[in-house]
Amino acid sequence: MAIREIRVVPDPVLRTPCDPIREITPAVRRLVEDLLDTVNDPGRAGVSANQIGVSLRAFSYNVDGKIGYVLNPVLEETRGEQYGDEGCLSVPGLWYKTKRADYARVRGIDLDGKEVVLEGSGLMGRMLQHETDHLDGHVYLDRLEKEERRAAMRYMRAHAA
C-alpha cells in the first residue's frame, strides 16, 4: 500500500514496548502491507511496526531474497556469537560493531493465525534479534559500550533535523 516514513531516535514510539496483536483486523492487514512495502526499499533487512509509528508487535524482513513478516514474534532461542557492523534505519548514518548471537529463532503468527517460525544465522540471526529488540522498545545503540553509545547519541543530537 505504501512505503512509510521511518521514525528516528529520539521518537518515543521507538522506546515503548509494542502491544501484542489480539485480533487480525483490516488495520492489521494494512499494517502488514505497509511493512512489506517499506522493507522492500533497497538496503533494508527489516522494519518493525514501531519504526513506522505503530506500536504493535509486528515486523517485516528482506534477507537473502526472502521477504516476509511475522506478527507477535517471540525470540525463543539464540546461540553462538557474531560481532559485526550493525546499522538501523531509525539511527541514520551510524554503523557500529555490535555483539549478537549468531543464530536466532523467532516464533509468531501470520495473518491467518497460523504459526510462523523464522530462524537463521549471520544476517538473518542479527535481523531477528534487532527487530525483536525494536518491538521491546530498544534500539541497537543500547547494546554498545557506554562510550560508543554516548558518542552515537551526541551524533544523533547534532544531526537532528
Rosetta constraint file for C-alpha pairs under 8 A:
AtomPair CA 1 CA 30 HARMONIC 7.25 0.50
AtomPair CA 1 CA 33 HARMONIC 5.82 0.50
AtomPair CA 1 CA 34 HARMONIC 5.55 0.50
AtomPair CA 1 CA 37 HARMONIC 6.78 0.50
AtomPair CA 2 CA 33 HARMONIC 7.58 0.50
AtomPair CA 2 CA 34 HARMONIC 5.19 0.50
AtomPair CA 2 CA 37 HARMONIC 5.98 0.50
AtomPair CA 2 CA 38 HARMONIC 6.99 0.50
AtomPair CA 3 CA 34 HARMONIC 6.08 0.50
AtomPair CA 3 CA 35 HARMONIC 7.66 0.50
AtomPair CA 3 CA 37 HARMONIC 5.28 0.50
AtomPair CA 3 CA 38 HARMONIC 4.32 0.50
AtomPair CA 3 CA 41 HARMONIC 7.84 0.50
AtomPair CA 4 CA 34 HARMONIC 6.63 0.50
AtomPair CA 4 CA 35 HARMONIC 7.82 0.50
AtomPair CA 4 CA 38 HARMONIC 5.88 0.50
AtomPair CA 4 CA 52 HARMONIC 6.05 0.50
AtomPair CA 5 CA 52 HARMONIC 6.02 0.50
AtomPair CA 6 CA 51 HARMONIC 5.41 0.50
AtomPair CA 6 CA 52 HARMONIC 5.11 0.50
AtomPair CA 6 CA 53 HARMONIC 7.78 0.50
AtomPair CA 6 CA 89 HARMONIC 6.80 0.50
AtomPair CA 6 CA 90 HARMONIC 6.42 0.50
AtomPair CA 7 CA 11 HARMONIC 6.45 0.50
AtomPair CA 7 CA 14 HARMONIC 7.60 0.50
AtomPair CA 7 CA 50 HARMONIC 7.81 0.50
AtomPair CA 7 CA 51 HARMONIC 5.10 0.50
AtomPair CA 7 CA 52 HARMONIC 5.84 0.50
AtomPair CA 7 CA 53 HARMONIC 6.57 0.50
AtomPair CA 7 CA 90 HARMONIC 5.76 0.50
AtomPair CA 8 CA 14 HARMONIC 7.71 0.50
AtomPair CA 8 CA 51 HARMONIC 7.49 0.50
AtomPair CA 8 CA 89 HARMONIC 7.33 0.50
AtomPair CA 8 CA 90 HARMONIC 4.00 0.50
AtomPair CA 8 CA 91 HARMONIC 5.94 0.50
AtomPair CA 8 CA 92 HARMONIC 7.60 0.50
AtomPair CA 9 CA 14 HARMONIC 7.06 0.50
AtomPair CA 9 CA 90 HARMONIC 5.91 0.50
AtomPair CA 9 CA 91 HARMONIC 6.14 0.50
AtomPair CA 9 CA 156 HARMONIC 7.48 0.50
AtomPair CA 10 CA 14 HARMONIC 7.51 0.50
AtomPair CA 11 CA 15 HARMONIC 7.57 0.50
AtomPair CA 12 CA 16 HARMONIC 6.51 0.50
AtomPair CA 13 CA 50 HARMONIC 6.03 0.50
AtomPair CA 13 CA 51 HARMONIC 7.67 0.50
AtomPair CA 13 CA 53 HARMONIC 6.42 0.50
AtomPair CA 13 CA 54 HARMONIC 7.81 0.50
AtomPair CA 13 CA 55 HARMONIC 6.82 0.50
AtomPair CA 13 CA 137 HARMONIC 7.81 0.50
AtomPair CA 14 CA 50 HARMONIC 5.98 0.50
AtomPair CA 14 CA 51 HARMONIC 6.53 0.50
AtomPair CA 14 CA 134 HARMONIC 6.72 0.50
AtomPair CA 14 CA 137 HARMONIC 5.58 0.50
AtomPair CA 14 CA 138 HARMONIC 6.90 0.50
AtomPair CA 14 CA 139 HARMONIC 7.42 0.50
AtomPair CA 15 CA 134 HARMONIC 7.91 0.50
AtomPair CA 15 CA 136 HARMONIC 7.85 0.50
AtomPair CA 15 CA 137 HARMONIC 4.09 0.50
AtomPair CA 15 CA 138 HARMONIC 5.86 0.50
AtomPair CA 15 CA 139 HARMONIC 7.82 0.50
AtomPair CA 16 CA 55 HARMONIC 7.57 0.50
AtomPair CA 16 CA 135 HARMONIC 7.96 0.50
AtomPair CA 16 CA 136 HARMONIC 7.08 0.50
AtomPair CA 16 CA 137 HARMONIC 4.59 0.50
AtomPair CA 17 CA 55 HARMONIC 7.41 0.50
AtomPair CA 17 CA 134 HARMONIC 7.88 0.50
AtomPair CA 17 CA 135 HARMONIC 5.71 0.50
AtomPair CA 17 CA 136 HARMONIC 4.37 0.50
AtomPair CA 17 CA 137 HARMONIC 4.38 0.50
AtomPair CA 18 CA 50 HARMONIC 7.21 0.50
AtomPair CA 18 CA 55 HARMONIC 4.63 0.50
AtomPair CA 18 CA 56 HARMONIC 4.74 0.50
AtomPair CA 18 CA 57 HARMONIC 5.32 0.50
AtomPair CA 18 CA 135 HARMONIC 5.25 0.50
AtomPair CA 18 CA 136 HARMONIC 6.27 0.50
AtomPair CA 18 CA 137 HARMONIC 7.08 0.50
AtomPair CA 19 CA 55 HARMONIC 6.15 0.50
AtomPair CA 19 CA 56 HARMONIC 4.76 0.50
AtomPair CA 19 CA 57 HARMONIC 5.80 0.50
AtomPair CA 20 CA 56 HARMONIC 5.84 0.50
AtomPair CA 20 CA 57 HARMONIC 5.18 0.50
AtomPair CA 20 CA 72 HARMONIC 5.73 0.50
AtomPair CA 21 CA 56 HARMONIC 6.24 0.50
AtomPair CA 21 CA 57 HARMONIC 6.35 0.50
AtomPair CA 21 CA 71 HARMONIC 7.11 0.50
AtomPair CA 21 CA 72 HARMONIC 6.33 0.50
AtomPair CA 24 CA 28 HARMONIC 5.83 0.50
AtomPair CA 24 CA 29 HARMONIC 7.04 0.50
AtomPair CA 24 CA 111 HARMONIC 6.43 0.50
AtomPair CA 24 CA 112 HARMONIC 7.88 0.50
AtomPair CA 24 CA 113 HARMONIC 7.97 0.50
AtomPair CA 25 CA 29 HARMONIC 6.40 0.50
AtomPair CA 26 CA 30 HARMONIC 6.23 0.50
AtomPair CA 27 CA 31 HARMONIC 6.12 0.50
AtomPair CA 28 CA 32 HARMONIC 6.28 0.50
AtomPair CA 29 CA 33 HARMONIC 6.39 0.50
AtomPair CA 29 CA 111 HARMONIC 7.11 0.50
AtomPair CA 30 CA 34 HARMONIC 6.17 0.50
AtomPair CA 31 CA 35 HARMONIC 6.07 0.50
AtomPair CA 31 CA 49 HARMONIC 7.63 0.50
AtomPair CA 32 CA 36 HARMONIC 6.12 0.50
AtomPair CA 32 CA 58 HARMONIC 7.84 0.50
AtomPair CA 32 CA 60 HARMONIC 7.61 0.50
AtomPair CA 32 CA 69 HARMONIC 7.17 0.50
AtomPair CA 33 CA 37 HARMONIC 6.15 0.50
AtomPair CA 34 CA 38 HARMONIC 5.91 0.50
AtomPair CA 35 CA 39 HARMONIC 6.07 0.50
AtomPair CA 35 CA 47 HARMONIC 6.56 0.50
AtomPair CA 35 CA 48 HARMONIC 7.45 0.50
AtomPair CA 35 CA 49 HARMONIC 6.98 0.50
AtomPair CA 35 CA 59 HARMONIC 6.82 0.50
AtomPair CA 35 CA 60 HARMONIC 5.59 0.50
AtomPair CA 35 CA 69 HARMONIC 7.80 0.50
AtomPair CA 36 CA 40 HARMONIC 6.13 0.50
AtomPair CA 36 CA 60 HARMONIC 5.81 0.50
AtomPair CA 36 CA 61 HARMONIC 7.57 0.50
AtomPair CA 36 CA 67 HARMONIC 7.43 0.50
AtomPair CA 36 CA 68 HARMONIC 6.83 0.50
AtomPair CA 36 CA 69 HARMONIC 7.18 0.50
AtomPair CA 37 CA 41 HARMONIC 7.11 0.50
AtomPair CA 38 CA 47 HARMONIC 7.26 0.50
AtomPair CA 39 CA 44 HARMONIC 5.55 0.50
AtomPair CA 39 CA 45 HARMONIC 6.74 0.50
AtomPair CA 39 CA 46 HARMONIC 5.89 0.50
AtomPair CA 39 CA 47 HARMONIC 5.77 0.50
AtomPair CA 39 CA 60 HARMONIC 6.39 0.50
AtomPair CA 39 CA 61 HARMONIC 6.26 0.50
AtomPair CA 39 CA 62 HARMONIC 6.30 0.50
AtomPair CA 40 CA 44 HARMONIC 6.86 0.50
AtomPair CA 40 CA 62 HARMONIC 6.67 0.50
AtomPair CA 40 CA 67 HARMONIC 7.59 0.50
AtomPair CA 44 CA 61 HARMONIC 7.92 0.50
AtomPair CA 44 CA 62 HARMONIC 6.61 0.50
AtomPair CA 45 CA 61 HARMONIC 5.47 0.50
AtomPair CA 45 CA 62 HARMONIC 4.67 0.50
AtomPair CA 45 CA 63 HARMONIC 5.50 0.50
AtomPair CA 45 CA 127 HARMONIC 6.73 0.50
AtomPair CA 46 CA 59 HARMONIC 6.95 0.50
AtomPair CA 46 CA 60 HARMONIC 5.52 0.50
AtomPair CA 46 CA 61 HARMONIC 4.14 0.50
AtomPair CA 46 CA 62 HARMONIC 6.02 0.50
AtomPair CA 46 CA 63 HARMONIC 7.92 0.50
AtomPair CA 46 CA 127 HARMONIC 6.40 0.50
AtomPair CA 46 CA 131 HARMONIC 6.69 0.50
AtomPair CA 47 CA 51 HARMONIC 6.54 0.50
AtomPair CA 47 CA 52 HARMONIC 7.97 0.50
AtomPair CA 47 CA 59 HARMONIC 5.55 0.50
AtomPair CA 47 CA 60 HARMONIC 5.36 0.50
AtomPair CA 47 CA 61 HARMONIC 6.49 0.50
AtomPair CA 47 CA 131 HARMONIC 6.91 0.50
AtomPair CA 48 CA 52 HARMONIC 7.21 0.50
AtomPair CA 48 CA 57 HARMONIC 7.84 0.50
AtomPair CA 48 CA 58 HARMONIC 6.01 0.50
AtomPair CA 48 CA 59 HARMONIC 4.09 0.50
AtomPair CA 48 CA 60 HARMONIC 6.43 0.50
AtomPair CA 48 CA 131 HARMONIC 5.85 0.50
AtomPair CA 48 CA 134 HARMONIC 6.54 0.50
AtomPair CA 48 CA 135 HARMONIC 6.77 0.50
AtomPair CA 49 CA 53 HARMONIC 6.53 0.50
AtomPair CA 49 CA 54 HARMONIC 5.11 0.50
AtomPair CA 49 CA 55 HARMONIC 6.30 0.50
AtomPair CA 49 CA 56 HARMONIC 6.08 0.50
AtomPair CA 49 CA 57 HARMONIC 6.78 0.50
AtomPair CA 49 CA 58 HARMONIC 5.49 0.50
AtomPair CA 49 CA 59 HARMONIC 5.71 0.50
AtomPair CA 49 CA 135 HARMONIC 7.65 0.50
AtomPair CA 50 CA 54 HARMONIC 4.62 0.50
AtomPair CA 50 CA 55 HARMONIC 4.89 0.50
AtomPair CA 50 CA 56 HARMONIC 6.82 0.50
AtomPair CA 50 CA 134 HARMONIC 7.32 0.50
AtomPair CA 50 CA 135 HARMONIC 6.92 0.50
AtomPair CA 51 CA 90 HARMONIC 6.82 0.50
AtomPair CA 51 CA 134 HARMONIC 7.88 0.50
AtomPair CA 55 CA 135 HARMONIC 7.92 0.50
AtomPair CA 56 CA 135 HARMONIC 7.60 0.50
AtomPair CA 57 CA 71 HARMONIC 5.99 0.50
AtomPair CA 57 CA 72 HARMONIC 4.86 0.50
AtomPair CA 57 CA 73 HARMONIC 6.77 0.50
AtomPair CA 57 CA 135 HARMONIC 5.82 0.50
AtomPair CA 58 CA 69 HARMONIC 7.22 0.50
AtomPair CA 58 CA 70 HARMONIC 5.76 0.50
AtomPair CA 58 CA 71 HARMONIC 4.40 0.50
AtomPair CA 58 CA 72 HARMONIC 5.83 0.50
AtomPair CA 58 CA 73 HARMONIC 6.86 0.50
AtomPair CA 58 CA 135 HARMONIC 7.51 0.50
AtomPair CA 59 CA 69 HARMONIC 5.57 0.50
AtomPair CA 59 CA 70 HARMONIC 5.79 0.50
AtomPair CA 59 CA 71 HARMONIC 6.81 0.50
AtomPair CA 59 CA 131 HARMONIC 6.69 0.50
AtomPair CA 60 CA 67 HARMONIC 7.33 0.50
AtomPair CA 60 CA 68 HARMONIC 5.54 0.50
AtomPair CA 60 CA 69 HARMONIC 4.00 0.50
AtomPair CA 60 CA 70 HARMONIC 6.55 0.50
AtomPair CA 61 CA 66 HARMONIC 7.55 0.50
AtomPair CA 61 CA 67 HARMONIC 5.45 0.50
AtomPair CA 61 CA 68 HARMONIC 5.44 0.50
AtomPair CA 61 CA 69 HARMONIC 6.04 0.50
AtomPair CA 61 CA 127 HARMONIC 7.81 0.50
AtomPair CA 62 CA 66 HARMONIC 5.48 0.50
AtomPair CA 62 CA 67 HARMONIC 4.38 0.50
AtomPair CA 62 CA 68 HARMONIC 6.82 0.50
AtomPair CA 63 CA 67 HARMONIC 6.69 0.50
AtomPair CA 63 CA 123 HARMONIC 7.30 0.50
AtomPair CA 63 CA 124 HARMONIC 6.35 0.50
AtomPair CA 69 CA 110 HARMONIC 7.47 0.50
AtomPair CA 70 CA 108 HARMONIC 5.87 0.50
AtomPair CA 70 CA 109 HARMONIC 5.91 0.50
AtomPair CA 70 CA 110 HARMONIC 5.84 0.50
AtomPair CA 70 CA 116 HARMONIC 6.83 0.50
AtomPair CA 71 CA 108 HARMONIC 5.55 0.50
AtomPair CA 71 CA 109 HARMONIC 5.18 0.50
AtomPair CA 71 CA 110 HARMONIC 5.93 0.50
AtomPair CA 71 CA 111 HARMONIC 7.66 0.50
AtomPair CA 72 CA 107 HARMONIC 7.99 0.50
AtomPair CA 72 CA 108 HARMONIC 5.13 0.50
AtomPair CA 72 CA 109 HARMONIC 6.51 0.50
AtomPair CA 73 CA 106 HARMONIC 5.92 0.50
AtomPair CA 73 CA 107 HARMONIC 5.39 0.50
AtomPair CA 73 CA 108 HARMONIC 4.29 0.50
AtomPair CA 73 CA 109 HARMONIC 7.38 0.50
AtomPair CA 73 CA 132 HARMONIC 7.02 0.50
AtomPair CA 74 CA 106 HARMONIC 5.36 0.50
AtomPair CA 74 CA 107 HARMONIC 5.37 0.50
AtomPair CA 74 CA 108 HARMONIC 6.31 0.50
AtomPair CA 74 CA 132 HARMONIC 7.28 0.50
AtomPair CA 75 CA 104 HARMONIC 7.28 0.50
AtomPair CA 75 CA 105 HARMONIC 6.03 0.50
AtomPair CA 75 CA 106 HARMONIC 4.49 0.50
AtomPair CA 75 CA 107 HARMONIC 6.72 0.50
AtomPair CA 75 CA 128 HARMONIC 7.70 0.50
AtomPair CA 75 CA 129 HARMONIC 7.22 0.50
AtomPair CA 75 CA 132 HARMONIC 6.83 0.50
AtomPair CA 76 CA 104 HARMONIC 7.61 0.50
AtomPair CA 76 CA 105 HARMONIC 5.67 0.50
AtomPair CA 76 CA 106 HARMONIC 5.58 0.50
AtomPair CA 76 CA 107 HARMONIC 6.79 0.50
AtomPair CA 77 CA 103 HARMONIC 7.91 0.50
AtomPair CA 77 CA 104 HARMONIC 5.57 0.50
AtomPair CA 77 CA 105 HARMONIC 5.21 0.50
AtomPair CA 77 CA 106 HARMONIC 7.31 0.50
AtomPair CA 78 CA 101 HARMONIC 5.75 0.50
AtomPair CA 78 CA 102 HARMONIC 7.32 0.50
AtomPair CA 78 CA 103 HARMONIC 5.36 0.50
AtomPair CA 78 CA 104 HARMONIC 4.37 0.50
AtomPair CA 78 CA 105 HARMONIC 6.56 0.50
AtomPair CA 79 CA 101 HARMONIC 5.41 0.50
AtomPair CA 79 CA 102 HARMONIC 6.17 0.50
AtomPair CA 79 CA 103 HARMONIC 5.29 0.50
AtomPair CA 79 CA 104 HARMONIC 6.77 0.50
AtomPair CA 80 CA 101 HARMONIC 5.21 0.50
AtomPair CA 80 CA 102 HARMONIC 4.95 0.50
AtomPair CA 80 CA 103 HARMONIC 6.27 0.50
AtomPair CA 81 CA 99 HARMONIC 7.07 0.50
AtomPair CA 81 CA 100 HARMONIC 5.82 0.50
AtomPair CA 81 CA 101 HARMONIC 4.23 0.50
AtomPair CA 81 CA 102 HARMONIC 4.58 0.50
AtomPair CA 81 CA 103 HARMONIC 7.71 0.50
AtomPair CA 82 CA 99 HARMONIC 5.85 0.50
AtomPair CA 82 CA 100 HARMONIC 5.40 0.50
AtomPair CA 82 CA 101 HARMONIC 5.75 0.50
AtomPair CA 82 CA 102 HARMONIC 4.98 0.50
AtomPair CA 82 CA 122 HARMONIC 7.39 0.50
AtomPair CA 83 CA 97 HARMONIC 6.23 0.50
AtomPair CA 83 CA 98 HARMONIC 5.50 0.50
AtomPair CA 83 CA 99 HARMONIC 4.44 0.50
AtomPair CA 83 CA 100 HARMONIC 6.32 0.50
AtomPair CA 84 CA 96 HARMONIC 7.69 0.50
AtomPair CA 84 CA 97 HARMONIC 4.69 0.50
AtomPair CA 84 CA 98 HARMONIC 5.56 0.50
AtomPair CA 84 CA 99 HARMONIC 6.79 0.50
AtomPair CA 85 CA 95 HARMONIC 6.00 0.50
AtomPair CA 85 CA 96 HARMONIC 5.23 0.50
AtomPair CA 85 CA 97 HARMONIC 4.24 0.50
AtomPair CA 85 CA 98 HARMONIC 6.14 0.50
AtomPair CA 86 CA 95 HARMONIC 5.38 0.50
AtomPair CA 86 CA 96 HARMONIC 5.48 0.50
AtomPair CA 86 CA 97 HARMONIC 6.04 0.50
AtomPair CA 86 CA 98 HARMONIC 6.08 0.50
AtomPair CA 86 CA 140 HARMONIC 7.79 0.50
AtomPair CA 87 CA 91 HARMONIC 7.11 0.50
AtomPair CA 87 CA 92 HARMONIC 7.65 0.50
AtomPair CA 87 CA 93 HARMONIC 7.95 0.50
AtomPair CA 87 CA 94 HARMONIC 6.09 0.50
AtomPair CA 87 CA 95 HARMONIC 4.58 0.50
AtomPair CA 87 CA 96 HARMONIC 6.72 0.50
AtomPair CA 87 CA 140 HARMONIC 7.79 0.50
AtomPair CA 88 CA 92 HARMONIC 6.38 0.50
AtomPair CA 88 CA 94 HARMONIC 7.64 0.50
AtomPair CA 88 CA 95 HARMONIC 7.77 0.50
AtomPair CA 88 CA 140 HARMONIC 7.51 0.50
AtomPair CA 91 CA 156 HARMONIC 7.47 0.50
AtomPair CA 94 CA 152 HARMONIC 7.37 0.50
AtomPair CA 96 CA 144 HARMONIC 7.97 0.50
AtomPair CA 98 CA 140 HARMONIC 7.80 0.50
AtomPair CA 98 CA 143 HARMONIC 6.96 0.50
AtomPair CA 98 CA 144 HARMONIC 6.57 0.50
AtomPair CA 99 CA 143 HARMONIC 7.64 0.50
AtomPair CA 100 CA 126 HARMONIC 6.41 0.50
AtomPair CA 100 CA 129 HARMONIC 7.67 0.50
AtomPair CA 101 CA 125 HARMONIC 7.12 0.50
AtomPair CA 101 CA 126 HARMONIC 7.20 0.50
AtomPair CA 102 CA 121 HARMONIC 5.17 0.50
AtomPair CA 102 CA 122 HARMONIC 5.54 0.50
AtomPair CA 102 CA 125 HARMONIC 5.81 0.50
AtomPair CA 102 CA 126 HARMONIC 6.94 0.50
AtomPair CA 103 CA 119 HARMONIC 7.29 0.50
AtomPair CA 103 CA 120 HARMONIC 5.54 0.50
AtomPair CA 103 CA 121 HARMONIC 4.20 0.50
AtomPair CA 103 CA 122 HARMONIC 6.85 0.50
AtomPair CA 103 CA 125 HARMONIC 4.88 0.50
AtomPair CA 103 CA 126 HARMONIC 7.78 0.50
AtomPair CA 104 CA 119 HARMONIC 5.59 0.50
AtomPair CA 104 CA 120 HARMONIC 5.85 0.50
AtomPair CA 104 CA 121 HARMONIC 6.57 0.50
AtomPair CA 104 CA 124 HARMONIC 7.87 0.50
AtomPair CA 104 CA 125 HARMONIC 4.71 0.50
AtomPair CA 104 CA 126 HARMONIC 7.57 0.50
AtomPair CA 104 CA 128 HARMONIC 6.56 0.50
AtomPair CA 104 CA 129 HARMONIC 6.95 0.50
AtomPair CA 105 CA 117 HARMONIC 7.02 0.50
AtomPair CA 105 CA 118 HARMONIC 5.72 0.50
AtomPair CA 105 CA 119 HARMONIC 4.20 0.50
AtomPair CA 105 CA 120 HARMONIC 6.77 0.50
AtomPair CA 105 CA 125 HARMONIC 7.46 0.50
AtomPair CA 105 CA 128 HARMONIC 7.37 0.50
AtomPair CA 106 CA 117 HARMONIC 5.74 0.50
AtomPair CA 106 CA 118 HARMONIC 5.25 0.50
AtomPair CA 106 CA 119 HARMONIC 6.26 0.50
AtomPair CA 106 CA 128 HARMONIC 6.87 0.50
AtomPair CA 107 CA 115 HARMONIC 7.14 0.50
AtomPair CA 107 CA 116 HARMONIC 5.72 0.50
AtomPair CA 107 CA 117 HARMONIC 4.55 0.50
AtomPair CA 107 CA 118 HARMONIC 6.49 0.50
AtomPair CA 108 CA 115 HARMONIC 5.79 0.50
AtomPair CA 108 CA 116 HARMONIC 5.14 0.50
AtomPair CA 108 CA 117 HARMONIC 6.50 0.50
AtomPair CA 109 CA 113 HARMONIC 5.35 0.50
AtomPair CA 109 CA 114 HARMONIC 5.23 0.50
AtomPair CA 109 CA 115 HARMONIC 4.42 0.50
AtomPair CA 109 CA 116 HARMONIC 4.94 0.50
AtomPair CA 110 CA 114 HARMONIC 5.49 0.50
AtomPair CA 110 CA 115 HARMONIC 6.56 0.50
AtomPair CA 110 CA 116 HARMONIC 6.33 0.50
AtomPair CA 119 CA 124 HARMONIC 7.12 0.50
AtomPair CA 119 CA 125 HARMONIC 6.73 0.50
AtomPair CA 119 CA 128 HARMONIC 7.75 0.50
AtomPair CA 120 CA 124 HARMONIC 5.09 0.50
AtomPair CA 120 CA 125 HARMONIC 4.94 0.50
AtomPair CA 121 CA 125 HARMONIC 4.41 0.50
AtomPair CA 121 CA 126 HARMONIC 7.38 0.50
AtomPair CA 122 CA 126 HARMONIC 6.18 0.50
AtomPair CA 123 CA 127 HARMONIC 6.01 0.50
AtomPair CA 124 CA 128 HARMONIC 6.18 0.50
AtomPair CA 125 CA 129 HARMONIC 6.45 0.50
AtomPair CA 126 CA 130 HARMONIC 6.00 0.50
AtomPair CA 127 CA 131 HARMONIC 5.98 0.50
AtomPair CA 128 CA 132 HARMONIC 6.20 0.50
AtomPair CA 129 CA 133 HARMONIC 6.02 0.50
AtomPair CA 130 CA 134 HARMONIC 6.47 0.50
AtomPair CA 130 CA 139 HARMONIC 7.59 0.50
AtomPair CA 130 CA 140 HARMONIC 6.75 0.50
AtomPair CA 131 CA 135 HARMONIC 6.48 0.50
AtomPair CA 132 CA 136 HARMONIC 6.31 0.50
AtomPair CA 133 CA 137 HARMONIC 6.45 0.50
AtomPair CA 133 CA 138 HARMONIC 5.10 0.50
AtomPair CA 133 CA 139 HARMONIC 6.50 0.50
AtomPair CA 133 CA 140 HARMONIC 7.62 0.50
AtomPair CA 134 CA 138 HARMONIC 4.95 0.50
AtomPair CA 134 CA 139 HARMONIC 5.78 0.50
AtomPair CA 138 CA 142 HARMONIC 6.63 0.50
AtomPair CA 139 CA 143 HARMONIC 7.93 0.50
AtomPair CA 140 CA 144 HARMONIC 7.30 0.50
AtomPair CA 141 CA 149 HARMONIC 5.79 0.50
AtomPair CA 141 CA 152 HARMONIC 7.47 0.50
AtomPair CA 142 CA 149 HARMONIC 6.99 0.50
AtomPair CA 144 CA 148 HARMONIC 6.08 0.50
AtomPair CA 144 CA 149 HARMONIC 5.54 0.50
AtomPair CA 145 CA 149 HARMONIC 6.11 0.50
AtomPair CA 146 CA 150 HARMONIC 6.20 0.50
AtomPair CA 147 CA 151 HARMONIC 6.23 0.50
AtomPair CA 148 CA 152 HARMONIC 6.15 0.50
AtomPair CA 149 CA 153 HARMONIC 6.18 0.50
AtomPair CA 150 CA 154 HARMONIC 6.16 0.50
AtomPair CA 151 CA 155 HARMONIC 6.21 0.50
AtomPair CA 152 CA 156 HARMONIC 6.20 0.50
AtomPair CA 153 CA 157 HARMONIC 6.17 0.50
AtomPair CA 154 CA 158 HARMONIC 6.14 0.50
AtomPair CA 155 CA 159 HARMONIC 6.14 0.50
AtomPair CA 156 CA 160 HARMONIC 5.91 0.50
